[in-house]
Amino acid sequence: MQLATGTMSPDELVYLGILAASIPVGFLFRFLSPSAKQVTALLVGLSITIGTCHFHTLHSLVTVIGTWIIIKSSWQYAPALSLAWTFLYLLFFRLVTSFGLPSPTPFANAVQLLLTLKMVSVANEVKSFHSEKKKEVSSFETKSPVIGCLAEELSFYDLLSYSYCYIGIMTGPFFRFQTYSDWLRQPCPRELPGWDPCLQRLKLVPVFGALFVVVNSLFPLAYVRSEEFLDRNFFFRFFYMIAVFFVFRMRFYAAWCGAEAGCISAGLGCYPESALCKPGGGPTVSYSTDPRGGEKYDFKTIQNIDCYNTDFCVKVRHGMRYWNMTVQWWLHHYIYPNAPFKAYTLRAGWTMLISAYWHGLHPGYYLSFLTIPLCIAAESAMEAGVRSKLGPQGQNVFDWVHWFLKMRAYDYMCMGFVLLKASDTINYWSSIYFIMQVIAVCCIIVGRALKGTKRADREETRDGKTKKTE
């Protein structure tokens, strides 16, 4: 096995440069007026996009213009139409070479992914705005503003400036138009916390970065595709996925913490703690906008990763909540409720299918994401059939075993996410005998069998009591 000679590609270095520059630049935006902030953020974002995507910038511009036409022509159906439009354009974007057009750059792909989320979200916000206005007209009274609802009608300039705002334009986090609008109109941005939360978010980035470089050099992904790898023993092959997922996590921990720091320095997503903000969604209750009122502030609205809970939460379903949190909010609000199923596992499967499509057309995404519902069904069956029968100490042991299997499940699924090809993914999974699918199926069978036994015991006890009464 050879060590990897290079750990960061030129594209990754460009991402790193943009992330690093966005942090000090963000503090300068606190000195600008709302109108100057809006136009400057737009110009910086466009400069980044054009500089890295070149003429592929047209893809994102066409997406924005198409969404604007949908919003203005039919706001009632804008959420569904914008979802169809942006997702169909994603398909064209990924198959563009089939039409004789040049392949987009990775930077254009990153911009297109985030823009897709923004366009669907803003279509939903516009519909909510018009629906509330309609209610006001029908009731002949002016109601207090709805939390998270637009205060005024969107202009094309607003949509364009939101779409190309430099903050998170390639790396995320996702944020709604309302969050962007609140940022522009912050009453006293220089009074809001900045340095301390920014440094707090950055303090572990060097550690994550160093671990990424070291472990990635020791366990290169390319080695998995070699014939030599398949000659290694089972335990080595099994351990390798743990190392690969560790590298994967460190890379995104560093990138997302850096991206959050860029938001924090600019003041984007800064709300009082009393607003009870959700990552991606923003405030959920009314709050005071005056930063001199003694309120404590947080940046939960733009929090995209919870590193500790990602690693140490017990359940597979909870692991998703703490990873790419703003995108999870988007999926939970715009995809999950509209799933054509009622059962939780099937709705989760539908959401994972949409998530896989959003990420790309590589089969590895689908193999990975569609393994998640199987794992969720397994843990639900074991919780109902086994954990519910245990005492406090037994449940504690169960939870530790559950956590270990949860981490191995994500290690396993990560291999499909990074190997991308179906053949590479299946070759690796078969080299460890599809172990996680086998464990999941066994857990479902055992859990349901024990749950059935528990139900039978309960009915038997009930029958016994009935006989005694007779």
C-alpha positions in Angstrom: 0.0 0.0 0.0 1.4 3.4 -1.0 0.8 6.7 0.7 -1.1 9.4 -1.1 1.2 12.0 -2.6 -1.3 14.8 -2.8 -4.0 15.6 -0.3 -5.7 18.7 -1.7 -6.6 19.2 -5.4 -6.3 22.7 -7.0 -10.1 23.0 -6.8 -10.0 22.4 -3.1 -7.4 25.0 -2.7 -9.6 27.5 -4.5 -12.5 26.6 -2.1 -10.1 27.0 0.8 -9.0 30.4 -0.5 -12.6 31.7 -0.9 -13.6 30.4 2.6 -10.5 32.0 4.2 -11.1 35.4 2.4 -14.8 35.5 3.3 -14.1 35.7 7.0 -12.2 39.0 7.2 -14.3 40.5 4.3 -17.5 39.7 6.3 -16.5 42.1 9.1 -16.4 45.0 6.6 -20.0 44.4 5.7 -21.0 45.4 9.2 -20.1 49.0 8.3 -22.3 49.2 5.2 -25.8 50.6 4.8 -28.5 48.1 3.8 -28.5 49.2 0.1 -24.7 49.2 0.0 -24.5 45.8 1.7 -27.0 44.4 -0.9 -25.2 45.6 -4.0 -21.7 44.8 -2.6 -22.6 41.3 -1.6 -24.1 40.8 -5.1 -21.0 42.1 -6.9 -18.6 40.0 -4.8 -20.8 36.9 -5.3 -21.0 37.5 -9.0 -17.2 38.1 -9.2 -16.6 34.8 -7.4 -19.1 32.9 -9.7 -17.8 34.4 -12.9 -14.2 34.0 -11.9 -14.6 30.3 -11.1 -17.4 29.2 -13.4 -16.7 31.4 -16.4 -19.5 31.1 -19.0 -21.1 28.3 -17.0 -22.4 31.1 -14.9 -25.2 31.2 -17.5 -26.7 28.0 -16.0 -27.3 29.6 -12.6 -28.6 32.8 -14.3 -31.1 30.8 -16.4 -32.3 29.1 -13.2 -32.9 32.4 -11.5 -34.7 33.9 -14.5 -36.9 30.8 -14.8 -37.8 30.9 -11.1 -38.7 34.6 -11.4 -41.1 33.9 -14.3 -42.7 31.1 -12.3 -43.1 33.4 -9.2 -44.6 36.3 -11.2 -46.9 34.1 -13.4 -48.4 31.8 -10.8 -47.5 32.3 -7.2 -50.1 29.8 -6.0 -48.3 26.9 -7.7 -44.8 28.4 -7.4 -43.5 25.9 -4.8 -44.3 22.8 -7.0 -43.4 24.5 -10.3 -40.1 25.8 -9.0 -39.2 22.4 -7.6 -39.9 20.8 -10.9 -38.1 23.5 -12.9 -34.9 23.6 -10.8 -34.7 19.8 -10.5 -35.3 19.3 -14.2 -32.6 21.9 -14.9 -30.3 20.0 -12.6 -30.8 17.0 -14.9 -30.0 19.0 -18.0 -27.0 20.6 -16.2 -25.6 17.1 -15.4 -26.3 15.7 -18.9 -25.1 18.9 -20.7 -22.3 17.1 -22.5 -24.9 14.9 -24.2 -26.2 18.0 -25.9 -22.7 18.9 -27.2 -22.1 21.5 -24.6 -18.9 21.7 -22.4 -18.9 20.0 -19.0 -19.5 22.5 -16.1 -16.7 23.1 -13.6 -17.0 21.7 -10.1 -17.5 25.3 -8.9 -20.5 25.7 -11.2 -21.9 22.5 -9.8 -21.6 23.8 -6.2 -23.3 27.1 -7.1 -26.1 25.2 -8.9 -26.7 23.0 -5.9 -27.1 25.8 -3.4 -29.1 27.9 -5.9 -31.6 25.0 -6.4 -32.3 25.1 -2.6 -32.7 28.8 -2.6 -35.1 29.0 -5.6 -37.4 26.3 -4.1 -37.3 28.1 -0.7 -38.0 31.6 -2.1 -41.0 30.2 -4.1 -42.5 28.9 -0.9 -41.8 32.2 0.9 -43.5 34.2 -1.9 -46.6 31.9 -1.7 -46.8 32.4 2.0 -46.5 36.2 1.6 -49.4 36.3 -0.9 -51.5 33.9 1.1 -51.2 36.1 4.2 -52.0 39.2 2.2 -55.1 37.5 0.9 -56.2 36.6 4.4 -55.7 40.3 5.4 -57.9 41.5 2.6 -60.6 38.9 3.2 -60.7 39.7 7.0 -60.5 43.6 6.4 -57.9 44.0 9.1 -54.1 44.2 9.3 -52.6 41.3 11.1 -49.2 41.3 13.0 -46.4 40.0 10.8 -46.1 36.2 10.6 -42.9 34.8 11.9 -40.5 34.1 9.0 -42.9 35.6 6.4 -41.8 38.2 3.9 -42.6 41.8 4.8 -42.9 43.0 1.2 -43.2 41.7 -2.4 -40.0 40.4 -4.0 -38.3 42.3 -6.9 -36.1 40.7 -9.5 -33.2 42.7 -8.0 -33.9 41.1 -4.6 -34.0 37.6 -6.1 -30.8 38.2 -8.0 -28.9 39.6 -5.0 -30.1 36.8 -2.8 -29.1 34.2 -5.4 -25.6 35.6 -5.9 -24.9 36.8 -2.3 -21.3 35.9 -1.8 -21.9 34.3 1.6 -22.0 30.5 1.3 -22.4 30.8 -2.5 -20.4 27.5 -3.0 -20.1 25.9 0.4 -23.3 26.8 2.1 -24.9 27.0 4.6 -28.3 27.3 3.0 -30.4 30.3 4.3 -33.8 31.5 3.4 -34.6 34.9 1.7 -36.1 36.1 4.9 -32.8 35.5 6.7 -30.9 37.4 4.0 -33.5 40.3 4.2 -33.1 40.4 8.0 -29.3 40.6 7.5 -29.6 43.6 5.1 -31.8 45.5 7.6 -30.0 44.8 10.9 -30.5 47.9 13.0 -27.0 48.0 14.6 -24.8 45.4 12.9 -21.6 46.5 14.7 -23.3 46.0 18.1 -23.9 42.3 17.3 -21.4 39.6 18.5 -18.8 38.8 15.9 -15.2 38.0 17.0 -15.9 35.7 19.9 -18.4 33.4 18.1 -16.3 33.5 15.0 -13.1 32.4 16.8 -15.1 29.8 18.8 -16.3 28.3 15.5 -12.8 28.3 14.0 -10.9 26.9 17.0 -11.0 23.3 15.9 -10.6 23.9 12.2 -6.8 23.5 12.3 -7.3 20.2 14.2 -9.8 18.9 11.6 -7.6 20.0 8.8 -4.5 18.4 10.2 -6.4 15.1 10.9 -7.8 15.2 7.3 -4.3 15.6 5.8 -2.6 12.9 7.9 -5.3 10.2 7.8 -6.0 10.8 4.1 -2.4 10.3 3.3 -2.4 7.0 5.3 -5.6 5.7 3.8 -6.1 7.0 0.3 -9.4 6.2 -1.3 -7.8 5.1 -4.6 -6.4 2.1 -2.8 -9.9 0.6 -2.4 -10.2 0.3 -6.2 -6.9 -1.7 -6.5 -6.6 -5.5 -6.8 -4.1 -5.4 -3.9 -6.8 -4.1 -1.6 -9.0 -7.1 -2.2 -6.1 -9.4 -1.3 -6.0 -7.9 2.2 -7.8 -9.7 5.1 -11.4 -9.0 6.0 -10.6 -7.0 9.2 -8.3 -4.6 7.2 -11.0 -4.1 4.5 -13.6 -3.5 7.2 -11.4 -1.0 9.1 -10.7 0.9 5.9 -14.2 2.2 5.7 -13.9 3.6 9.2 -10.8 5.5 8.1 -12.4 6.8 4.9 -15.5 8.1 6.8 -13.2 9.7 9.3 -11.4 11.6 6.5 -14.8 12.5 5.0 -16.0 13.9 8.3 -12.8 15.9 9.0 -13.0 17.5 5.5 -16.5 18.6 5.9 -16.1 19.6 9.6 -13.3 22.0 8.6 -15.2 23.3 5.5 -18.5 23.9 7.2 -17.1 25.4 10.4 -15.1 27.8 8.1 -18.3 28.6 6.1 -20.2 29.3 9.3 -17.4 31.6 10.4 -17.9 33.5 7.2 -21.5 34.0 8.0 -20.8 35.0 11.6 -18.2 37.6 10.6 -20.8 39.3 8.3 -23.5 39.0 11.0 -25.7 36.8 8.8 -28.2 34.6 10.8 -27.6 36.5 14.0 -30.8 36.5 16.1 -31.6 36.7 19.8 -31.6 33.4 21.6 -35.3 34.1 22.5 -36.1 33.7 18.8 -35.6 30.0 19.1 -34.0 29.7 15.7 -33.8 26.5 13.6 -30.8 25.8 11.3 -31.8 26.9 7.8 -35.2 28.1 8.9 -34.4 31.0 11.2 -36.7 32.4 14.0 -39.7 30.4 15.1 -41.2 33.0 17.6 -41.3 36.8 17.9 -38.2 38.6 19.1 -36.8 42.1 19.7 -34.6 43.5 16.9 -32.7 46.0 19.1 -29.2 44.6 20.0 -28.9 47.1 22.8 -31.7 45.6 24.8 -29.4 43.2 26.7 -30.5 40.1 24.7 -28.1 37.2 24.1 -27.5 36.3 20.5 -26.7 33.1 18.6 -26.0 32.0 15.0 -28.1 28.8 15.0 -29.8 29.8 11.8 -26.7 29.2 9.8 -25.3 26.3 11.9 -24.7 23.5 9.4 -22.8 21.0 11.5 -22.9 19.7 15.0 -19.6 17.8 15.2 -20.1 16.3 18.6 -23.6 15.0 18.1 -22.8 13.8 14.6 -20.2 11.5 16.1 -21.9 10.6 19.4 -25.7 10.6 18.9 -27.0 7.1 19.2 -29.5 6.7 16.3 -29.1 6.7 12.5 -32.1 9.0 12.2 -30.6 11.4 14.6 -27.2 11.4 12.8 -28.9 13.0 9.8 -30.2 15.9 12.0 -26.7 17.0 12.9 -25.1 16.7 9.5 -25.6 19.4 6.8 -28.3 20.8 9.1 -29.6 23.6 6.9 -30.1 21.2 4.0 -31.8 18.8 6.4 -34.2 21.6 7.3 -34.9 22.2 3.6 -35.6 18.5 3.0 -37.8 18.3 6.1 -40.0 21.3 5.2 -40.2 21.1 1.4 -39.8 17.4 0.5 -40.7 15.1 3.5 -44.2 16.6 4.0 -45.1 16.1 0.3 -43.9 12.5 0.1 -46.5 10.2 -1.5 -46.4 7.8 1.5 -47.6 7.9 5.1 -45.3 5.4 6.8 -42.2 7.1 8.3 -39.7 4.7 6.8 -41.2 5.1 3.3 -41.3 8.9 3.7 -37.7 8.9 4.8 -36.8 6.7 1.8 -38.5 9.2 -0.5 -36.7 12.1 1.1 -33.4 10.2 0.8 -34.1 9.5 -2.9 -34.6 13.3 -3.5 -31.5 14.1 -1.6 -29.5 11.6 -3.6 -30.8 13.2 -6.9 -29.9 16.6 -5.6 -26.3 15.4 -4.9 -25.9 14.0 -8.4 -26.6 11.1 -10.8 -23.8 8.8 -9.5 -25.2 5.4 -8.5 -23.1 5.4 -5.3 -25.3 8.3 -4.0 -28.5 6.2 -4.4 -27.0 3.0 -3.0 -25.9 5.0 0.1 -28.9 7.1 0.7 -31.4 4.3 0.1 -29.6 2.2 2.7 -30.6 4.7 5.3 -34.3 3.7 5.4 -33.3 0.0 5.9 -31.1 1.1 8.9 -33.9 3.2 10.3 -36.4 0.2 10.0 -33.8 -2.0 11.8 -33.2 0.3 14.7 -37.0 0.9 15.1 -37.6 -2.8 15.2 -34.9 -3.4 17.8 -36.1 -0.6 20.0 -39.6 -1.9 20.0 -38.7 -5.6 20.3 -35.6 -5.5 22.6 -34.8 -2.1 24.2 -38.4 -1.6 25.5 -38.0 -4.9 27.5 -34.7 -3.9 29.2 -34.1 -2.2 32.5 -32.1 1.1 32.8 -28.7 -0.7 32.8 -29.7 -3.0 29.9 -30.9 0.0 27.9 -27.6 1.8 28.6 -25.7 -1.2 27.1 -28.1 -1.4 24.2 -27.5 2.3 23.4 -23.7 1.8 23.3 -24.1 -1.1 20.9 -26.6 0.9 18.9 -24.2 3.8 18.7 -21.4 1.5 17.5 -23.6 0.0 14.8 -24.8 3.5 13.8 -21.2 4.6 13.2 -20.4 1.5 11.2 -23.6 2.0 9.2 -22.5 5.6 8.2 -18.9 4.3 7.5 -20.5 1.7 5.2 -22.7 4.2 3.4 -20.0 6.7 3.0 -18.1 4.3 0.8 -20.9 4.6 -1.8 -20.9 8.3 -1.5 -17.1 8.7 -2.2 -16.6 5.8 -4.6 -19.6 7.0 -6.8 -19.6 4.2 -9.3 -22.0 1.3 -8.7 -19.3 -1.3 -9.6 -16.8 0.2 -7.1 -19.3 0.5 -4.4 -20.7 -3.1 -4.8 -17.1 -4.5 -5.1 -16.2 -2.9 -1.8 -19.5 -3.9 -0.1 -19.2 -7.4 -1.3 -15.6 -7.6 0.0 -17.0 -7.2 3.5 -20.0 -9.5 2.6 -22.6 -6.7 2.6 -22.3 -6.8 6.3 -24.4 -3.8 7.3 -27.4 -4.8 5.1 -27.1 -8.3 6.6 -27.1 -6.9 10.2 -30.0 -4.6 9.4 -32.2 -7.4 8.0 -31.3 -9.6 11.0 -32.3 -6.8 13.3 -35.6 -6.3 11.6 -36.4 -10.0 11.8 -35.3 -10.4 15.4 -36.9 -7.1 16.6 -40.3 -8.0 15.0 -40.2 -11.5 16.3 -39.5 -10.4 19.8 -42.1 -7.7 19.5 -44.6 -10.3 18.4 -43.6 -12.5 21.4 -44.2 -9.5 23.7 -47.7 -9.0 22.2 -48.5 -12.7 22.6 -47.3 -12.6 26.3 -49.5 -9.6 26.9 -52.6 -11.3 25.4 -51.9 -14.4 27.4 -51.7 -12.4 30.6 -54.9 -10.7 29.7 -56.7 -14.0 29.0 -55.4 -15.4 32.3 -56.9 -12.5 34.2 -60.2 -12.9 32.4 -60.4 -16.6 33.4 -59.7 -15.8 37.1 -62.4 -13.2 37.1 -64.9 -15.8 35.7 
